[in-house]
Amino acid sequence: MNLVIDIGNSYSKIFIFNNNTILYTVRFLKMNQKQIAAILKDYPKVQNIILSSVKKIEKKCIDFLNSESQLFIELNHQTILPITNEYKSPATLGRDRLAAIVGAYTILPDSNVLVIDAGTAITYDILTKNRKYKGGNISPGLETRFKSLAHFTGKLPLIEKKQTKKLIGSTTNEAILIGVQKGIEYEMLGFIDTFALQYSDLKVILTGGDTFFFDRKLKKTIFAEPNLVSIGLNRILNYNVEKS
């Protein structure tokens, strides 16, 4: 069994994998060593652990994870991967982007894939059918855009996301809601259409916190996989176990 820890900007997520099957998952606002220890006690067959974090982790926590596993990996740009990373500045590449690409390779091997991760930021990443990660693009996410309008203008209010079928706002609140949400929808469709011209038979995977907010709006054949990052982390861990 594998323990997969994904620490993002908003939440920390923990998964227990048995081979490629998720047995258990939990989400914390702030994770600590005591919580991990309790999970490991419930799953004593865990042998290997992988950690991906956007934040700096205390050394004592790293030491604990090392002591509780046969193989421990803290994902970074030097970690051995089952794909070729052609990003020109690998040290600055987000760990979640890297893991999501490996997750795409796991789900759709031998395919040209566009991964759209709709979270705090929206990322668009390309993996070719010959397992080469080409890079991608980053733009502000849904809530980030709402907050930016409220912060950088004098009178515009902070709006919360909600579904709407309207195309034209008849109030300022509606104008912001539709403008931001439709803007992202059209942005996604634009990237999909553009990349499809360059990469034949392009597959699209949508992941991230706002996955199910946009998956039905894209009018394209897409795969919605909210656990794509954890699937990728598990694959990276298994790959390193095989190589060790």
N, C-alpha and C positions, 0 to 999 in steps of 0.2 A: 504493500500500500504506500501511497505517496501523500504527503501533506503539502498543499500549495497555498502560499500566503501572498495575497495581492493587496498592497497598501497604496491607495490612490489619493487624490486630492481631497475627496469628501468622505470616503469610507475605507475601512479595512475589511477584506473578504478572505475567508478561509475555506478551503475545500479539502475533502478527503477523497482521493481517487483509488479505486481498485482496478488496476490496468487502465482502461480508458473510460471507466464508468464512475460517475460522481455518486458517492455514497452519502455524503453529508456536506452541507454548506451553511455558513453563518456569516452575518455582517455586523461589524461594530463601527461606532463612530470613532472610537479610539481603542486600538488593540493594545494589550499588555501581555507580559510573559505568563502571568497567572492564568489567563484565558487559554493560551496555547497549551500550557501544561495540563489543564483540565481536559482539553480535547484529546491530547496524546494519551491520557489515562483511559479515556473511553475507547480509543483505537490503538491498542498496544501493538498491533501488527504493522504500524507505520514504520518503514525502514528508511525512506529517503524524503528530504525536505527541500523545497525551493522557495525562495523569497524574492519578490519583486516589489520595490518601494520607490515612490517619488520623493520620500523623505529620508533623512539620515537616521539610521538605526543605531541604538546604543550598543557598545561592544559587548556588554554583559548579555544582551539578548542574542546577539550573534553567537557568542560562546555557548549559550544554552542550546540553541538550535543545532550547533555542531555536535554537542555532547549527546543529543537525543536521536541522532541519525547515523546511518552507515555512510550516506553521502549527503552533504549539504551544499547547496548552490545559492549564492546571492547573485542574481542576474545582473550582468553588466555587459559592456561592449566586447569584452574578451571571452565571454562564455561560448563554448562550442555549440554550434547550431546545426540543424539538419538542412539549412538553406544557406545560400551565399548572400551575404550582406554587402551591397554595393553603395550604401550610403557614404557620402564623402566625409562626413564628420560623425563617425559612429559613437564617439564619446558623448555627444550631445543628443543622441537619439533617445526618445522616451522609451522606458522599459516596456510600458503598456503597448506601444506601437509595435515594438519588436516581437513581443509575445503574441499579439493579435495576428501578425503575419504568419508566425509559425502555426498558430491555430487554424488559419486559413489553409495552409499547406496540409495540415492534418485532416481537415474536412474535405477539401477539394484538391487532392494531389494531381499533378500533371495538368493543371488548369491555369489560365490567365485569370487572376482574381483582383478585384478592387475591394479593399476593406474600408468601409466607412464607419468610424467610431464616433458616435454622437454623444459627447459628454460635456464637460466644462469647456473644452475646445472640441471642434470637429476636425478629425483627421481623415485624409484620403491617401491610402497607400496601395502601391501596385506590387504584386508578386507575379512573376512570369511562370509559364508552364514548365520551364526548365529550372525552377527553384531559385530564381534570382530576385532578390528584393531590390527594386529600382529606386525607392524613395517615395515621396508624396508631398502633400500640402496640408497646411494647418489654417483653420479659420475659427472665429469665436463661436462658442456653443450657444444654445438657445437661451439659457438663463444669463449667460455672460452678456448677450446682446441686450436683453431687457435691462440689466443692471447698468450697462454702459449708457443707454439712453437716459436713464433716470439720473445718473451721476454727472454726465457731461453737459446736460441741458438745464436751464433754469426752471422750466415749468412742466416738463413731461413727467408723468407719474411712473412708479415702478409697477409693472404688470406681471401677473403670474400666468404661466402657460395653461391653456385649456383648448379643447378641440372646438373648431368652428368651421362651418361650410361656407361662410361668407367670403366674398372676393373684394368687397369694398367696405371700408369702415365708415360708419355714420357718426361715430364719436371718436374722440382722441384715443380713448382706451382701445377701441376696436381697431383704429388705424395702426396703433403700435402692435397689437396682437397679430393682426393679419399681415402687416408689413414684415415683421420679424419672422413669423412662422412660414409664410409663403416665400420669403426671401431665401430661407434655408432650403426649402423644398426645391425651388428652382435652381439653387446652387448645386444641390445634390444631383438633380437630373442633368444639369449641364456638364458636370464632371463625368457622370456615367456615359453620356452620349459622346463626349470628347475622347475619353479613354477607349471606348468601344471601337472607335475608328482606327486606333493604333494597335489594339490588342484583340486579335480574333477570338470569337466565341467567349467574350468576357463574362465571367461570373461575378456577382456582387454579393458581399456579405455585409450586413448591417449589424453593428453591436453598440454597446455603451448604454448609459442610463436612459437616454431618450429613444432607444431602439423602437419601442412599440408606439411611439408618438408619430414616427415618420414612415414605418414600414409599409403601411397601406396607402400612403400618399404618392409613392414613387412611380406607380403604374408600370413597373418593370418586374421581371422575374428576379427576385432577390432571395437570399437566405438570411433570415433573422436569427442571430445566435448571441443572446446576451452574455453567455459564459465563454466567449471566444478567447479572451485573454487567459483565463484559467486553463482552458483546453491546450493553448499554446505552451503555457508554463509546464503543464504536466508532460507534454511531448518533449520539451527541452530537457526536463529532468530524466525521463526515460532514455533519451538519446545519450545523455552523459553517463548514465548507468551502464548502457551497452558499451560505451567507449572506455570505461574504466577497467 
